[in-house]
Each structure stands twice: as structure tokens, then as C-alpha cells.
Amino acid sequence: MRRLILPFLLMAALMLAGCGFTSEGTMVRDAVASKGAQAYDQGLENAEWFICSAASVGSVQRKYGRDQKSADAYNALCSPGRAEIIKPPQ
């Protein structure tokens, strides 16, 4: 029985891999790439919104207020062209 499983799995893998070379396979790959890119872009936008608008002041200060480099990164992301929001302790 085990001798039949491996050849069957190899045959199934080869058949499925061959589907990628058809026009339908190309269409599916393009759709997955497009929708995947949109999902990742939306995820990044949501993460930036959370960091800049939803996180508590205390958590932002603890994470980004520890040194000038971190504070500059937060301010560049969350308040470009405006006053600094986070400053490290003096």
C-alpha cells in the first residue's frame, strides 16, 4: 500500500504543477498576486493607523521615546511636517 502512495503523490503534484502553464493558471496567479498585494498594503495601512492613532500614549512613549532615533522615526511616520509628538527624556 505504501508503495502506491508515493507514485500517486508525485503524479498528482506533476499534474497540479502543469496547470500553472495554462492561461487559466496565469489568470489565477495574477489574481492572487493582485489581491495579495492589496491585502498586504491594507495591513500596512492598518498597522500605521494603529501605531499613530490607536496605541496609548504610554505605550508609544515607552516604545519610541527611549532615544532620539526612535522618537525621530515615530515623528516622521506619524506627524510629518508637524510638531514633534514624542521626545525622549532629557
URWO-V807995 format. One record per residue. RES is the residue in one small letter. SS is DSSP state (A for helix, B for strand, O for the rest). PHI is phi as a letter, one per 30 degrees, with the letter a starting at -180 (none if undefined). D_FIRST is the distance of its C-alpha to the first C-alpha in Angstrom with 1 decimal. Layout:
res=(RES RES)
ss=(SS SS)
phi=(PHI PHI)
d_first=(D_FIRST D_FIRST)
//
This chain:
res=(m r r l i l p f l l m a a l m l a g c g f t s e g t m v r d a v a s k g a q a y d q g l e n a e w f i c s a a s v g s v q r k y g r d q k s a d a y n a l c s p g r a e i i k p p q)
ss=(O A A A A A A A A A A A A A A A A A A O O O A A A A A A A A A A A A A A A A A A A A A A A A A A A A A A A A O O A A A A A A A A O O O A A A A A A A A A A A O O O O O O O O O O O O)
phi=(none d d d d d d d d d d d d d d d d d d d c c d d d d d d d d d d d d d d d d d d d d d d d d d d d d d d b c d d e d d d d d d c c d a d d d d d d d d d d c b d i c d d c c b d d d)
d_first=(0.0 3.8 5.4 5.4 6.8 9.7 11.0 11.0 12.9 15.2 16.0 16.8 18.9 20.8 21.5 22.9 24.8 26.4 27.8 30.1 32.0 33.3 36.5 34.7 32.7 36.0 37.6 34.9 35.2 39.0 39.0 36.7 39.0 42.1 41.1 39.7 43.0 44.9 43.0 43.6 47.2 47.7 46.1 48.5 51.4 50.5 50.3 53.7 55.2 53.9 55.3 58.6 59.3 57.2 56.9 59.6 62.6 61.9 58.3 59.5 62.3 60.1 57.6 59.8 63.2 62.6 63.9 65.6 62.6 60.4 63.3 63.9 60.2 60.3 63.7 62.6 59.6 61.2 64.9 65.5 69.2 70.2 71.4 69.1 67.3 66.0 68.1 67.3 69.6 72.7)
//
